[in-house]
Amino acid sequence: MTGFLPRTLRLDPSDTVIFDPAAAPGEWAVPGAFEFWDEDPAGMAGKRRQAFRGGFLGLSSFGWSTLVEVAAAAAAEREAAVAALAAHIRTRHGAPDDDAAQAAALEEIGFAESLCEGHAPGTVLALSRSVEEGEVRERFRTLHLRDTPHTSFNALPVFGMVTVDGEDDPVERPDLMNLGDRA
């Protein structure tokens, strides 16, 4: 039987800069909020904070990934993911025994599978994690291709200068494509 699980996706090298460690592309993944169970998010900084705010946990490296994609997982792949996660929960988080670690891993894998329900393979998922009223909240969203691809990459509206206090200066449009060419 084949089901669906999130699999880490890397569209650019940014995960290797913002996470320590970054998950490799193609790892089975879970949201992984349990990794922060005994930490105060207000005290997190740097790469740990980035992992808390928007990382999926890869189940081979136990590194982090910003994006995952819905992917078909054979029964043996699912079992291997559960086993890897259970071993991690037992050794890193001190589950009292193998049965408790297995139960926790099955619950987390079940949640990850539920995120894939109703989505076609290849659908990209992202998450944001925050603390609201003392509770950790996770929000998941799907990312879709544009109906019409963006074609004018010389004019992306990333930065723009606006006039303030009645100034009549024209709006500046920096040339982002050539910023690195300056000596």
Accessible surface in RSA format (square Angstrom, percent):
REM  Atomic radii and reference values for relative SASA: ProtOr
REM  Chains: A
REM  Algorithm: Lee & Richards
REM  Probe-radius: 1.40
REM  Slices: 20
REM RES _ NUM      All-atoms   Total-Side   Main-Chain    Non-polar    All polar
REM                ABS   REL    ABS   REL    ABS   REL    ABS   REL    ABS   REL
RES MET A   1   204.22 105.8 144.82  95.8  59.40 141.4 121.53 103.3  82.70 109.6
RES THR A   2    79.94  56.9  55.11  55.9  24.82  59.2  27.44  36.9  52.50  79.4
RES GLY A   3    25.52  31.5   0.00   N/A  25.52  31.5  22.69  62.3   2.83   6.3
RES PHE A   4    79.07  39.6  73.43  45.5   5.64  14.7  73.43  44.5   5.64  16.2
RES LEU A   5     1.54   0.9   1.54   1.1   0.00   0.0   1.54   1.1   0.00   0.0
RES PRO A   6     0.00   0.0   0.00   0.0   0.00   0.0   0.00   0.0   0.00   0.0
RES ARG A   7    77.40  32.5  77.40  39.5   0.00   0.0   7.38  10.1  70.02  42.4
RES THR A   8     2.97   2.1   1.10   1.1   1.87   4.5   1.10   1.5   1.87   2.8
RES LEU A   9    35.36  19.7  32.88  23.5   2.48   6.2  33.72  23.7   1.64   4.4
RES ARG A  10    75.02  31.5  48.91  24.9  26.11  62.2  17.76  24.3  57.26  34.7
RES LEU A  11   129.04  71.9  91.35  65.3  37.69  94.7  95.14  66.8  33.89  91.2
RES ASP A  12    78.13  54.7  67.72  67.4  10.41  24.6  32.95  77.5  45.18  45.1
RES PRO A  13    96.96  70.7  95.07  86.7   1.89   6.9  96.69  79.8   0.27   1.7
RES SER A  14    52.63  44.5  47.15  62.9   5.48  12.6  36.61  78.0  16.02  22.4
RES ASP A  15     6.33   4.4   6.22   6.2   0.11   0.3   2.42   5.7   3.91   3.9
RES THR A  16    67.50  48.0  47.19  47.8  20.31  48.4  38.94  52.3  28.55  43.2
RES VAL A  17   102.90  67.7  95.36  86.3   7.54  18.2  99.12  86.1   3.78  10.2
RES ILE A  18    53.16  30.3  49.96  37.2   3.20   7.7  53.16  38.3   0.00   0.0
RES PHE A  19     6.44   3.2   2.32   1.4   4.11  10.7   2.32   1.4   4.11  11.8
RES ASP A  20   107.83  75.5  84.23  83.8  23.61  55.8   9.39  22.1  98.44  98.2
RES PRO A  21    68.84  50.2  64.96  59.2   3.88  14.1  68.84  56.8   0.00   0.0
RES ALA A  22    23.57  21.7   5.25   8.1  18.33  41.7   5.25   7.4  18.33  48.5
RES ALA A  23     2.51   2.3   0.00   0.0   2.51   5.7   0.00   0.0   2.51   6.6
RES ALA A  24    49.49  45.5  46.30  71.4   3.20   7.3  48.79  68.7   0.70   1.9
RES PRO A  25    79.66  58.1  58.66  53.5  21.00  76.3  59.90  49.5  19.76 122.8
RES GLY A  26    41.54  51.2   0.00   N/A  41.54  51.2  21.46  58.9  20.09  45.0
RES GLU A  27    11.62   6.7   7.42   5.6   4.20  10.0  10.94  21.2   0.68   0.6
RES TRP A  28    38.57  15.5  37.28  18.0   1.29   3.0  25.11  13.4  13.47  21.9
RES ALA A  29     0.54   0.5   0.00   0.0   0.54   1.2   0.00   0.0   0.54   1.4
RES VAL A  30     0.00   0.0   0.00   0.0   0.00   0.0   0.00   0.0   0.00   0.0
RES PRO A  31     1.61   1.2   1.61   1.5   0.00   0.0   1.61   1.3   0.00   0.0
RES GLY A  32     0.00   0.0   0.00   N/A   0.00   0.0   0.00   0.0   0.00   0.0
RES ALA A  33    30.46  28.0  24.18  37.3   6.28  14.3  24.42  34.4   6.04  16.0
RES PHE A  34    44.61  22.3  37.13  23.0   7.49  19.5  40.35  24.5   4.26  12.2
RES GLU A  35     7.76   4.5   3.61   2.7   4.14   9.9   0.02   0.0   7.74   6.3
RES PHE A  36     9.28   4.6   3.52   2.2   5.75  15.0   3.88   2.4   5.40  15.5
RES TRP A  37   220.82  88.6 194.16  94.0  26.67  62.6 169.00  90.1  51.83  84.1
RES ASP A  38   132.28  92.7  94.06  93.6  38.23  90.4  43.07 101.4  89.21  89.0
RES GLU A  39    60.74  34.9  44.88  34.0  15.86  37.8  31.36  60.7  29.38  24.0
RES ASP A  40    98.64  69.1  82.97  82.6  15.67  37.0  38.37  90.3  60.27  60.1
RES PRO A  41    28.55  20.8  23.39  21.3   5.16  18.8  23.72  19.6   4.83  30.0
RES ALA A  42    91.07  83.7  53.40  82.4  37.68  85.7  64.22  90.4  26.86  71.1
RES GLY A  43    65.10  80.3   0.00   N/A  65.10  80.3  35.71  98.0  29.39  65.8
RES MET A  44    15.48   8.0   3.49   2.3  12.00  28.6   8.53   7.2   6.96   9.2
RES ALA A  45    74.97  68.9  61.14  94.4  13.82  31.4  63.48  89.4  11.49  30.4
RES GLY A  46    53.57  66.1   0.00   N/A  53.57  66.1  43.91 120.5   9.66  21.6
RES LYS A  47    97.22  47.4  90.99  55.8   6.23  14.8  54.09  48.7  43.13  45.9
RES ARG A  48    67.88  28.5  61.17  31.2   6.71  16.0  45.71  62.5  22.17  13.4
RES ARG A  49   101.66  42.7 101.66  51.8   0.00   0.0  19.62  26.8  82.04  49.7
RES GLN A  50    66.61  37.2  64.81  47.4   1.80   4.3  14.44  30.7  52.17  39.6
RES ALA A  51     1.96   1.8   1.96   3.0   0.00   0.0   1.96   2.8   0.00   0.0
RES PHE A  52     9.36   4.7   9.36   5.8   0.00   0.0   9.36   5.7   0.00   0.0
RES ARG A  53   118.03  49.6 114.57  58.4   3.46   8.2  18.70  25.6  99.34  60.2
RES GLY A  54    15.97  19.7   0.00   N/A  15.97  19.7  14.46  39.7   1.51   3.4
RES GLY A  55     0.00   0.0   0.00   N/A   0.00   0.0   0.00   0.0   0.00   0.0
RES PHE A  56     0.00   0.0   0.00   0.0   0.00   0.0   0.00   0.0   0.00   0.0
RES LEU A  57     1.33   0.7   1.33   1.0   0.00   0.0   1.33   0.9   0.00   0.0
RES GLY A  58     0.00   0.0   0.00   N/A   0.00   0.0   0.00   0.0   0.00   0.0
RES LEU A  59     7.31   4.1   3.24   2.3   4.07  10.2   3.38   2.4   3.93  10.6
RES SER A  60    88.80  75.0  56.94  76.0  31.85  73.4  33.64  71.6  55.16  77.3
RES SER A  61    54.79  46.3  25.80  34.4  28.99  66.8  36.25  77.2  18.54  26.0
RES PHE A  62    44.61  22.3  35.20  21.8   9.41  24.5  35.20  21.3   9.41  26.9
RES GLY A  63     0.00   0.0   0.00   N/A   0.00   0.0   0.00   0.0   0.00   0.0
RES TRP A  64     7.49   3.0   7.49   3.6   0.00   0.0   1.13   0.6   6.36  10.3
RES SER A  65     1.91   1.6   1.91   2.5   0.00   0.0   0.74   1.6   1.17   1.6
RES THR A  66    51.27  36.5  50.80  51.5   0.48   1.1  49.48  66.5   1.79   2.7
RES LEU A  67    24.87  13.9  24.78  17.7   0.09   0.2  24.78  17.4   0.09   0.2
RES VAL A  68     0.00   0.0   0.00   0.0   0.00   0.0   0.00   0.0   0.00   0.0
RES GLU A  69    33.26  19.1  33.26  25.2   0.00   0.0   0.00   0.0  33.26  27.2
RES VAL A  70     1.04   0.7   0.00   0.0   1.04   2.5   0.00   0.0   1.04   2.8
RES ALA A  71     4.28   3.9   1.56   2.4   2.72   6.2   4.28   6.0   0.00   0.0
RES ALA A  72    53.06  48.8  37.33  57.6  15.73  35.8  37.53  52.8  15.53  41.1
RES ALA A  73     2.65   2.4   1.19   1.8   1.45   3.3   1.19   1.7   1.45   3.9
RES ALA A  74    44.35  40.8  42.65  65.8   1.70   3.9  42.65  60.1   1.70   4.5
RES ALA A  75    45.02  41.4  39.00  60.2   6.02  13.7  43.24  60.9   1.78   4.7
RES ALA A  76    73.23  67.3  63.29  97.7   9.94  22.6  65.81  92.7   7.43  19.7
RES GLU A  77    71.91  41.3  68.51  51.8   3.41   8.1  28.29  54.7  43.63  35.6
RES ARG A  78    72.64  30.5  72.64  37.0   0.00   0.0  28.00  38.3  44.64  27.1
RES GLU A  79   115.68  66.4 109.31  82.7   6.38  15.2  40.85  79.0  74.83  61.1
RES ALA A  80    62.50  57.5  50.77  78.4  11.73  26.7  58.21  82.0   4.30  11.4
RES ALA A  81     4.50   4.1   0.03   0.0   4.48  10.2   4.13   5.8   0.38   1.0
RES VAL A  82     5.06   3.3   5.06   4.6   0.00   0.0   5.06   4.4   0.00   0.0
RES ALA A  83    59.22  54.5  50.80  78.4   8.42  19.1  54.78  77.1   4.45  11.8
RES ALA A  84    34.95  32.1  23.86  36.8  11.08  25.2  32.83  46.2   2.12   5.6
RES LEU A  85     0.00   0.0   0.00   0.0   0.00   0.0   0.00   0.0   0.00   0.0
RES ALA A  86    10.67   9.8  10.12  15.6   0.55   1.3  10.55  14.9   0.12   0.3
RES ALA A  87    57.51  52.9  48.99  75.6   8.52  19.4  56.73  79.9   0.77   2.1
RES HIS A  88    20.08  11.0  15.27  10.6   4.81  12.3  10.31  10.6   9.77  11.4
RES ILE A  89    15.83   9.0  15.83  11.8   0.00   0.0  15.83  11.4   0.00   0.0
RES ARG A  90    89.97  37.8  83.84  42.7   6.13  14.6  18.65  25.5  71.32  43.2
RES THR A  91   115.32  82.0  80.94  82.1  34.38  81.9  73.45  98.7  41.87  63.3
RES ARG A  92   138.33  58.1 104.92  53.5  33.40  79.5  33.77  46.1 104.56  63.4
RES HIS A  93    72.11  39.4  38.93  27.1  33.18  84.9  28.61  29.5  43.50  50.6
RES GLY A  94    55.88  68.9   0.00   N/A  55.88  68.9  31.84  87.4  24.04  53.8
RES ALA A  95    12.76  11.7   4.20   6.5   8.56  19.5  10.65  15.0   2.11   5.6
RES PRO A  96   109.97  80.2  79.61  72.6  30.36 110.4  89.95  74.3  20.02 124.4
RES ASP A  97    65.85  46.1  65.85  65.5   0.00   0.0  26.80  63.1  39.05  38.9
RES ASP A  98   100.85  70.6  95.49  95.0   5.36  12.7  34.47  81.1  66.37  66.2
RES ASP A  99   117.98  82.6 111.21 110.7   6.77  16.0  30.85  72.6  87.13  86.9
RES ALA A 100    36.72  33.8  24.12  37.2  12.59  28.6  31.98  45.0   4.74  12.5
RES ALA A 101     1.31   1.2   1.31   2.0   0.00   0.0   1.31   1.8   0.00   0.0
RES GLN A 102    75.42  42.2  75.42  55.1   0.00   0.0  27.88  59.3  47.54  36.1
RES ALA A 103    59.65  54.8  50.58  78.1   9.07  20.6  54.68  77.0   4.97  13.2
RES ALA A 104    41.56  38.2  32.01  49.4   9.55  21.7  37.50  52.8   4.06  10.8
RES ALA A 105     0.00   0.0   0.00   0.0   0.00   0.0   0.00   0.0   0.00   0.0
RES LEU A 106    72.98  40.6  67.91  48.6   5.07  12.8  68.21  47.9   4.77  12.8
RES GLU A 107   135.67  77.9 122.79  92.9  12.88  30.7  49.55  95.8  86.12  70.3
RES GLU A 108    29.54  17.0  28.37  21.5   1.17   2.8   3.74   7.2  25.80  21.1
RES ILE A 109     0.28   0.2   0.28   0.2   0.00   0.0   0.28   0.2   0.00   0.0
RES GLY A 110    28.85  35.6   0.00   N/A  28.85  35.6  22.12  60.7   6.73  15.1
RES PHE A 111    81.38  40.7  74.94  46.4   6.44  16.8  79.64  48.3   1.74   5.0
RES ALA A 112     0.00   0.0   0.00   0.0   0.00   0.0   0.00   0.0   0.00   0.0
RES GLU A 113    41.24  23.7  39.04  29.5   2.20   5.2  16.05  31.0  25.19  20.6
RES SER A 114    49.54  41.9  36.32  48.5  13.22  30.5  29.86  63.6  19.69  27.6
RES LEU A 115    25.97  14.5  17.34  12.4   8.63  21.7  21.53  15.1   4.44  11.9
RES CYS A 116     2.11   1.6   0.48   0.5   1.63   3.8   0.53   1.3   1.59   1.7
RES GLU A 117   128.31  73.7 108.14  81.8  20.17  48.0  46.87  90.6  81.44  66.5
RES GLY A 118    88.84 109.6   0.00   N/A  88.84 109.6  45.36 124.5  43.47  97.4
RES HIS A 119    62.05  33.9  49.08  34.1  12.97  33.2  28.56  29.4  33.50  39.0
RES ALA A 120    67.27  61.9  54.59  84.2  12.68  28.9  60.83  85.7   6.44  17.0
RES PRO A 121    85.67  62.4  65.24  59.5  20.43  74.3  65.70  54.2  19.97 124.1
RES GLY A 122    40.48  49.9   0.00   N/A  40.48  49.9  23.47  64.4  17.01  38.1
RES THR A 123    21.95  15.6  12.90  13.1   9.05  21.6   9.63  12.9  12.32  18.6
RES VAL A 124    27.32  18.0  26.97  24.4   0.35   0.8  26.97  23.4   0.35   0.9
RES LEU A 125     4.35   2.4   4.35   3.1   0.00   0.0   4.35   3.1   0.00   0.0
RES ALA A 126     4.66   4.3   4.66   7.2   0.00   0.0   4.66   6.6   0.00   0.0
RES LEU A 127    11.59   6.5   0.00   0.0  11.59  29.1   0.52   0.4  11.07  29.8
RES SER A 128    57.07  48.2  55.58  74.2   1.48   3.4  39.54  84.2  17.53  24.6
RES ARG A 129     5.84   2.5   0.00   0.0   5.84  13.9   0.02   0.0   5.82   3.5
RES SER A 130    40.68  34.4  36.99  49.4   3.68   8.5  39.41  83.9   1.26   1.8
RES VAL A 131    70.20  46.2  42.34  38.3  27.86  67.1  42.34  36.8  27.86  75.6
RES GLU A 132    61.11  35.1  56.36  42.6   4.75  11.3  33.00  63.8  28.11  22.9
RES GLU A 133   176.63 101.4 130.54  98.8  46.09 109.7  64.30 124.4 112.32  91.7
RES GLY A 134    70.16  86.5   0.00   N/A  70.16  86.5  33.16  91.0  37.00  82.9
RES GLU A 135    96.41  55.4  94.01  71.1   2.40   5.7  16.90  32.7  79.52  64.9
RES VAL A 136    72.68  47.8  48.91  44.3  23.77  57.3  48.91  42.5  23.77  64.5
RES ARG A 137   105.49  44.3 103.56  52.8   1.93   4.6  25.74  35.2  79.75  48.3
RES GLU A 138    51.04  29.3  23.75  18.0  27.30  65.0   9.02  17.5  42.02  34.3
RES ARG A 139   127.83  53.7 121.80  62.1   6.03  14.3  62.30  85.1  65.53  39.7
RES PHE A 140    60.21  30.1  28.49  17.6  31.72  82.5  28.68  17.4  31.53  90.2
RES ARG A 141   147.92  62.1 140.54  71.6   7.38  17.6  61.62  84.2  86.30  52.3
RES THR A 142    40.85  29.1  24.08  24.4  16.78  40.0   8.50  11.4  32.35  48.9
RES LEU A 143    63.30  35.3  53.92  38.6   9.38  23.6  56.49  39.7   6.80  18.3
RES HIS A 144   141.36  77.3 105.76  73.5  35.60  91.1  79.17  81.6  62.19  72.4
RES LEU A 145   173.82  96.8 151.94 108.7  21.88  55.0 154.48 108.5  19.34  52.0
RES ARG A 146   162.57  68.3 138.69  70.7  23.88  56.9  48.06  65.7 114.51  69.4
RES ASP A 147   150.23 105.2 113.97 113.4  36.27  85.8  37.68  88.7 112.56 112.3
RES THR A 148   106.18  75.5 101.94 103.3   4.25  10.1  72.17  96.9  34.02  51.4
RES PRO A 149   102.86  75.0  90.81  82.8  12.05  43.8  94.13  77.7   8.72  54.2
RES HIS A 150    59.01  32.2  46.11  32.0  12.90  33.0  41.20  42.5  17.81  20.7
RES THR A 151   117.21  83.4  91.22  92.5  25.99  61.9  63.30  85.0  53.91  81.5
RES SER A 152    58.67  49.6  51.36  68.5   7.32  16.9  41.34  88.0  17.33  24.3
RES PHE A 153   117.09  58.6 108.75  67.4   8.34  21.7 108.75  65.9   8.34  23.9
RES ASN A 154   131.56  90.7 101.32  97.9  30.24  72.8  28.31  68.1 103.25  99.8
RES ALA A 155    70.56  64.9  47.07  72.6  23.49  53.4  56.11  79.0  14.45  38.3
RES LEU A 156    77.77  43.3  63.86  45.7  13.91  35.0  63.86  44.8  13.91  37.4
RES PRO A 157   119.00  86.7  88.28  80.5  30.72 111.7  95.64  79.0  23.37 145.2
RES VAL A 158    86.38  56.8  57.49  52.0  28.89  69.6  63.11  54.8  23.27  63.1
RES PHE A 159   132.82  66.5 116.89  72.4  15.94  41.5 122.90  74.5   9.92  28.4
RES GLY A 160    45.13  55.7   0.00   N/A  45.13  55.7  14.46  39.7  30.67  68.7
RES MET A 161   110.29  57.1 108.77  72.0   1.53   3.6  80.69  68.6  29.61  39.2
RES VAL A 162   118.38  77.9  99.41  90.0  18.97  45.7 101.52  88.2  16.86  45.7
RES THR A 163    63.12  44.9  40.84  41.4  22.29  53.1  12.66  17.0  50.47  76.3
RES VAL A 164    84.53  55.6  79.62  72.1   4.91  11.8  84.35  73.3   0.18   0.5
RES ASP A 165   138.67  97.1  95.10  94.7  43.57 103.0  39.69  93.4  98.98  98.7
RES GLY A 166    70.22  86.6   0.00   N/A  70.22  86.6  42.35 116.2  27.87  62.4
RES GLU A 167    96.30  55.3  82.75  62.6  13.55  32.3  33.41  64.6  62.89  51.3
RES ASP A 168   140.29  98.3 105.92 105.4  34.37  81.3  40.77  96.0  99.51  99.2
RES ASP A 169    92.96  65.1  87.65  87.2   5.31  12.6  21.07  49.6  71.89  71.7
RES PRO A 170   119.82  87.3  99.40  90.6  20.42  74.2 110.79  91.5   9.03  56.1
RES VAL A 171    76.45  50.3  54.43  49.3  22.01  53.0  55.22  48.0  21.23  57.6
RES GLU A 172   111.94  64.3 108.57  82.1   3.38   8.0  37.86  73.2  74.08  60.5
RES ARG A 173   186.53  78.3 157.83  80.5  28.69  68.3  62.96  86.0 123.57  74.9
RES PRO A 174    58.15  42.4  33.12  30.2  25.04  91.0  44.27  36.5  13.89  86.3
RES ASP A 175    72.38  50.7  62.11  61.8  10.26  24.3  37.53  88.3  34.85  34.8
RES LEU A 176    62.31  34.7  42.00  30.0  20.31  51.1  42.13  29.6  20.18  54.3
RES MET A 177   124.80  64.6  95.00  62.9  29.81  71.0  76.26  64.8  48.54  64.3
RES ASN A 178    71.51  49.3  68.83  66.5   2.68   6.5  17.91  43.1  53.60  51.8
RES LEU A 179    82.87  46.2  70.43  50.4  12.44  31.3  71.08  49.9  11.79  31.7
RES GLY A 180    77.85  96.0   0.00   N/A  77.85  96.0  44.15 121.2  33.70  75.5
RES ASP A 181   114.13  79.9  81.81  81.4  32.31  76.4  33.22  78.2  80.91  80.7
RES ARG A 182   177.62  74.6 149.04  76.0  28.58  68.1  59.60  81.5 118.02  71.5
RES ALA A 183   152.09 139.8  71.40 110.2  80.69 183.6 107.33 151.1  44.76 118.6
END  Absolute sums over single chains surface
CHAIN  1 A    11688.3       9002.8       2685.5       6662.0       5026.4
END  Absolute sums over all chains
TOTAL         11688.3       9002.8       2685.5       6662.0       5026.4
